Amino acid sequence: MAYASFSQRFLPLRRRALAALALAASGLLGGSMAAYAQQAPDAAPAPAGPLKVVASFSILGDMVKQIGGGDVQVDVLVGPDGDAHEYEPTPADARRLAAAQLVVVNGLGFEAWLPKLVRASGFKGTTVVASEGVTPRDFGGDATGGHGHDHGAGKPGEHAHDGNTDPHAWQNLANGARYARNIGAALAAADAAHADAYRQRTDAYVARIEALDARVKQAFAALPPERRRVVTSHDAFGYFGDAYGMTFISAMGISTEAEPSAADVARIIGQIRQEKVPAVFFENVSSPRLAQQIARETGARVGGTLYSDALAKPGLPAATYLGMFEWNLSQFMAALKP
């Protein structure tokens, strides 16, 4: 279903302070890697000890841990509750990349800050694009198109998604299964000694993803159509809406830093009242203030916190990819069931 967005304003991010990264990496061997360039699997020697992997953000980090088990050492650049939209890399990130054998990224323009970090670090390993093979969707539409947002251009070093492409493909569990297969294949190629173990863990993990996918579809299919419309903070749930029959109205548009105008907010409030949208949700990477304001002015229920671009801190229910989906499903059902 279409992903309804009413704020097309995009507030560019602060310039990335990557000069410090270049200084931190100046002692490394020369050479750089094109952004997200896939190197041959046999480019790296067999690892001595656990395979060293860097994941760009927490959701990918969890997938690598689930599939890699004790055979990998995983560092995550943007950790739990971290906002990859406004992340500013550090010299420590450059050092982590320099020591890694694999870096796992989402792709689809999500990590706009990463190519400069890769160049500054002198990273010599293999880049794994977890989203490879998924069918991209556009912001404001499904995988075949939709209305445009001019958010691909920004100042050098600032956050911008890749054209009109929605990068949040992990919000469809079927895509999550593809992410898992891509990650598992890359680990097996990089560490042949443990290839069978990676394949077994991949198969088991994909089976869990597919079982949850079926349960989420069943849960939303049981809701009346008029209850399948909600407001969220920013445009992160388009793939979710397409997969599970939901329509999401975005209060902030594409960026977690965007500030909707008074006219944007008034338009959203008017639509919520007219269509009797039952619930307003906010995300762990966004301020709840706007969602709370909209709920007060419309009488819609505040549905609680959703996890979109980052997992929860360790020990909480949404601290894993599957736990995130379980948590979000429980929040939706609590607010939307008649």
C-alpha positions as CSV (number, residue, x, y, z in Angstrom):
1,M,0.0,0.0,0.0
2,A,1.1,3.6,-0.5
3,Y,3.2,5.2,2.2
4,A,1.5,8.6,2.9
5,S,4.0,11.4,3.6
6,F,3.0,15.0,4.0
7,S,6.3,16.7,4.9
8,Q,8.7,16.9,2.0
9,R,11.1,19.2,3.8
10,F,14.5,17.8,4.4
11,L,16.8,19.6,6.9
12,P,20.4,18.8,5.8
13,L,22.7,17.4,8.4
14,R,25.7,19.0,9.9
15,R,29.0,18.7,7.9
16,R,30.8,15.6,8.8
17,A,34.0,16.2,10.8
18,L,36.0,13.7,8.8
19,A,39.3,15.7,8.7
20,A,40.0,14.1,12.1
21,L,39.4,10.6,10.6
22,A,42.0,11.3,7.9
23,L,44.5,12.3,10.5
24,A,43.7,9.2,12.6
25,A,44.2,7.0,9.6
26,S,47.3,8.7,8.2
27,G,49.6,6.0,9.5
28,L,47.7,3.3,7.7
29,L,48.8,1.8,4.4
30,G,47.6,3.7,1.4
31,G,44.7,2.9,-0.9
32,S,41.0,3.3,-0.7
33,M,37.9,1.5,-1.7
34,A,35.0,2.8,-3.8
35,A,31.8,3.2,-1.9
36,Y,30.2,-0.2,-1.4
37,A,32.5,-1.9,-3.9
38,Q,32.3,-5.7,-3.6
39,Q,35.7,-7.2,-3.7
40,A,36.4,-10.8,-4.6
41,P,35.7,-13.2,-1.7
42,D,39.3,-14.6,-1.9
43,A,40.9,-11.1,-1.5
44,A,41.4,-11.6,2.2
45,P,43.5,-14.3,3.8
46,A,41.9,-16.9,6.1
47,P,41.3,-15.3,9.5
48,A,43.5,-16.1,12.5
49,G,40.9,-16.2,15.2
50,P,37.4,-14.9,14.9
51,L,36.5,-13.1,11.6
52,K,36.6,-9.4,12.2
53,V,33.4,-7.8,11.0
54,V,32.2,-4.2,11.2
55,A,28.4,-3.5,10.8
56,S,27.2,0.0,9.9
57,F,24.3,0.0,12.4
58,S,22.7,-2.1,15.1
59,I,20.2,-4.1,13.0
60,L,22.9,-5.4,10.7
61,G,25.2,-6.0,13.7
62,D,22.6,-8.3,15.3
63,M,22.1,-10.3,12.0
64,V,25.9,-10.8,11.8
65,K,26.0,-12.0,15.4
66,Q,23.0,-14.4,14.8
67,I,24.7,-16.0,11.8
68,G,28.3,-15.7,12.8
69,G,28.0,-16.9,16.4
70,G,31.3,-17.4,18.1
71,D,33.2,-17.5,14.8
72,V,33.0,-13.7,14.3
73,Q,34.0,-10.6,16.2
74,V,31.5,-7.8,15.5
75,D,31.9,-4.1,15.9
76,V,28.9,-1.8,15.3
77,L,29.3,1.8,14.2
78,V,25.9,3.2,15.0
79,G,24.7,1.3,18.1
80,P,21.4,0.8,19.9
81,D,19.1,3.8,19.9
82,G,21.6,5.5,17.6
83,D,20.3,7.5,14.6
84,A,22.2,6.6,11.4
85,H,20.6,9.6,9.7
86,E,22.7,12.1,11.7
87,Y,25.7,9.9,12.7
88,E,29.1,11.6,12.9
89,P,31.9,9.1,12.6
90,T,34.8,9.2,15.0
91,P,38.6,8.4,14.7
92,A,37.8,5.2,16.7
93,D,35.4,4.1,13.9
94,A,38.3,4.5,11.3
95,R,40.5,2.3,13.4
96,R,37.8,-0.4,13.7
97,L,37.3,-0.3,9.9
98,A,41.1,-0.5,9.3
99,A,41.3,-3.7,11.4
100,A,38.2,-5.4,9.8
101,Q,38.1,-8.1,7.2
102,L,34.5,-7.4,6.3
103,V,32.2,-4.4,6.6
104,V,28.4,-5.0,6.3
105,V,26.3,-2.1,5.1
106,N,22.7,-1.7,4.2
107,G,23.2,0.1,0.9
108,L,20.3,1.9,-0.9
109,G,21.9,5.2,0.1
110,F,21.3,4.7,3.8
111,E,24.9,5.3,5.1
112,A,25.7,8.5,3.3
113,W,28.5,9.2,5.7
114,L,30.2,5.9,5.3
115,P,32.2,6.2,2.0
116,K,34.4,9.0,3.4
117,L,35.0,7.0,6.5
118,V,36.0,4.0,4.4
119,R,38.4,6.1,2.4
120,A,39.9,7.7,5.5
121,S,40.4,4.4,7.3
122,G,42.3,2.7,4.4
123,F,39.9,-0.3,4.7
124,K,41.3,-3.2,2.7
125,G,38.6,-5.9,3.2
126,T,35.4,-6.8,1.6
127,T,32.2,-4.8,1.6
128,V,28.9,-6.7,1.9
129,V,25.8,-4.9,0.8
130,A,23.1,-6.7,2.8
131,S,20.2,-5.3,0.7
132,E,21.6,-6.7,-2.5
133,G,18.8,-8.4,-4.5
134,V,15.8,-6.7,-2.7
135,T,13.3,-4.8,-4.8
136,P,13.7,-1.1,-3.8
137,R,10.7,1.1,-3.3
138,D,10.4,4.8,-3.7
139,F,9.5,7.2,-0.9
140,G,5.8,7.9,-1.1
141,G,5.1,4.8,-3.2
142,D,5.6,1.1,-3.6
143,A,8.4,-0.7,-5.4
144,T,7.2,0.5,-8.8
145,G,7.1,4.2,-8.0
146,G,5.4,6.9,-6.1
147,H,5.5,10.7,-5.6
148,G,8.9,12.2,-5.4
149,H,10.9,13.8,-2.6
150,D,13.9,16.0,-3.6
151,H,16.1,14.8,-0.8
152,G,19.0,13.4,-2.7
153,A,21.0,16.6,-2.8
154,G,22.8,18.1,0.1
155,K,26.1,19.8,0.9
156,P,29.2,17.6,0.7
157,G,29.4,15.3,3.6
158,E,25.8,15.7,4.7
159,H,23.1,13.0,4.9
160,A,21.1,12.3,1.8
161,H,19.4,9.1,0.7
162,D,20.1,7.8,-2.8
163,G,17.7,9.8,-4.9
164,N,14.1,8.8,-4.2
165,T,15.0,5.3,-3.0
166,D,13.7,4.2,0.4
167,P,16.6,2.5,2.2
168,H,14.6,0.9,5.1
169,A,14.2,-2.4,3.3
170,W,14.7,-4.4,6.5
171,Q,11.2,-3.4,7.6
172,N,9.8,-6.2,5.4
173,L,10.8,-9.5,7.0
174,A,11.0,-11.1,3.5
175,N,13.7,-8.6,2.8
176,G,15.3,-9.4,6.2
177,A,15.6,-13.0,5.1
178,R,17.5,-11.9,2.0
179,Y,19.8,-9.8,4.1
180,A,20.5,-12.8,6.2
181,R,21.3,-15.0,3.2
182,N,23.6,-12.3,1.8
183,I,25.4,-12.0,5.1
184,G,25.7,-15.7,5.6
185,A,27.1,-16.2,2.1
186,A,29.7,-13.5,2.7
187,L,30.8,-14.9,6.0
188,A,31.2,-18.4,4.4
189,A,33.2,-17.0,1.5
190,A,35.5,-15.0,3.8
191,D,36.0,-17.9,6.3
192,A,35.9,-21.2,4.5
193,A,36.9,-23.1,7.6
194,H,33.6,-22.3,9.3
195,A,31.5,-22.2,6.1
196,D,29.2,-25.1,7.0
197,A,28.5,-23.5,10.4
198,Y,27.6,-20.2,8.8
199,R,25.3,-22.0,6.4
200,Q,23.5,-23.9,9.1
201,R,23.0,-20.8,11.2
202,T,21.8,-18.9,8.2
203,D,19.2,-21.6,7.4
204,A,18.0,-21.7,11.0
205,Y,17.8,-17.9,11.3
206,V,15.9,-17.5,8.0
207,A,13.4,-20.1,9.1
208,R,12.7,-18.0,12.2
209,I,12.4,-14.8,10.1
210,E,9.9,-16.5,7.7
211,A,7.8,-17.9,10.6
212,L,7.5,-14.4,12.1
213,D,6.7,-12.9,8.7
214,A,3.7,-15.3,8.4
215,R,2.5,-14.4,11.9
216,V,2.8,-10.6,11.3
217,K,0.8,-11.0,8.1
218,Q,-1.9,-13.0,9.8
219,A,-2.1,-10.4,12.7
220,F,-2.6,-7.4,10.4
221,A,-5.0,-9.3,8.1
222,A,-7.3,-9.7,11.1
223,L,-7.6,-5.9,11.6
224,P,-10.4,-4.0,9.9
225,P,-9.1,-1.9,7.0
226,E,-10.1,1.3,8.7
227,R,-7.8,0.4,11.7
228,R,-4.7,0.0,9.5
229,R,-3.7,3.7,9.3
230,V,-1.3,5.2,11.7
231,V,1.0,8.3,12.1
232,T,4.7,7.7,12.7
233,S,7.6,10.1,13.2
234,H,9.4,9.8,9.9
235,D,9.3,7.8,6.7
236,A,10.7,4.5,7.9
237,F,7.9,2.0,7.5
238,G,7.1,2.1,3.8
239,Y,8.3,-1.5,3.2
240,F,6.4,-2.6,6.3
241,G,3.2,-1.0,4.9
242,D,3.6,-2.6,1.5
243,A,4.2,-6.0,3.0
244,Y,1.5,-6.0,5.8
245,G,-1.3,-3.9,4.4
246,M,-0.7,-0.8,6.5
247,T,-0.7,2.9,5.6
248,F,1.7,5.2,7.5
249,I,1.4,9.0,7.6
250,S,4.8,10.5,8.3
251,A,4.9,13.6,10.6
252,M,8.5,14.5,9.9
253,G,9.1,13.3,6.3
254,I,12.3,11.5,5.4
255,S,14.8,12.9,7.8
256,T,14.7,12.4,11.6
257,E,16.1,16.0,11.8
258,A,13.4,17.5,9.6
259,E,11.0,20.0,11.2
260,P,7.6,20.1,9.6
261,S,6.1,23.5,9.0
262,A,2.9,24.7,10.7
263,A,1.0,24.1,7.5
264,D,2.4,20.5,7.3
265,V,1.2,19.8,10.8
266,A,-2.2,21.4,10.2
267,R,-2.6,19.2,7.1
268,I,-1.7,16.1,9.0
269,I,-4.1,16.9,11.8
270,G,-6.9,17.6,9.3
271,Q,-6.4,14.2,7.6
272,I,-6.3,12.4,10.9
273,R,-9.6,13.9,11.9
274,Q,-11.2,13.3,8.5
275,E,-10.1,9.7,8.2
276,K,-10.3,8.9,11.9
277,V,-6.7,7.6,12.1
278,P,-6.7,5.7,15.4
279,A,-3.2,6.0,16.7
280,V,0.0,8.1,16.6
281,F,3.4,6.4,17.2
282,F,6.9,7.8,17.8
283,E,10.2,6.1,17.2
284,N,13.2,5.5,19.4
285,V,15.4,7.6,17.1
286,S,13.0,10.6,17.1
287,S,11.6,13.0,19.7
288,P,8.1,12.1,20.8
289,R,7.0,15.8,21.1
290,L,5.4,16.1,17.6
291,A,3.5,12.8,17.9
292,Q,2.2,13.9,21.3
293,Q,1.1,17.3,20.0
294,I,-0.7,15.6,17.1
295,A,-2.4,13.2,19.4
296,R,-3.6,16.0,21.7
297,E,-5.1,17.9,18.9
298,T,-6.8,15.0,17.2
299,G,-7.8,12.7,20.0
300,A,-5.8,9.9,18.4
301,R,-4.3,7.4,20.8
302,V,-0.5,7.7,21.5
303,G,0.5,4.1,20.6
304,G,3.9,4.1,22.2
305,T,7.5,3.7,20.9
306,L,8.4,1.9,17.7
307,Y,11.8,0.7,16.7
308,S,12.6,1.7,13.1
309,D,16.3,2.4,12.3
310,A,17.9,1.1,15.5
311,L,17.5,-1.7,18.0
312,A,16.9,-1.2,21.7
313,K,19.7,-1.4,24.3
314,P,20.8,-5.0,25.3
315,G,18.4,-6.7,27.7
316,L,15.3,-5.0,26.3
317,P,12.7,-6.8,24.2
318,A,13.6,-5.0,21.0
319,A,17.3,-5.6,21.3
320,T,17.4,-8.0,18.3
321,Y,16.0,-7.8,14.8
322,L,13.3,-10.3,15.5
323,G,12.7,-8.8,18.9
324,M,12.2,-5.4,17.3
325,F,9.5,-6.9,15.0
326,E,7.9,-8.7,17.9
327,W,7.8,-5.5,19.9
328,N,6.5,-3.3,17.1
329,L,3.8,-5.9,16.4
330,S,2.7,-5.8,20.0
331,Q,2.5,-2.0,20.0
332,F,0.5,-1.9,16.8
333,M,-2.0,-4.6,18.0
334,A,-2.4,-3.0,21.4
335,A,-3.4,0.4,19.8
336,L,-5.3,-0.8,16.7
337,K,-7.4,-3.8,17.8
338,P,-11.1,-2.6,18.0
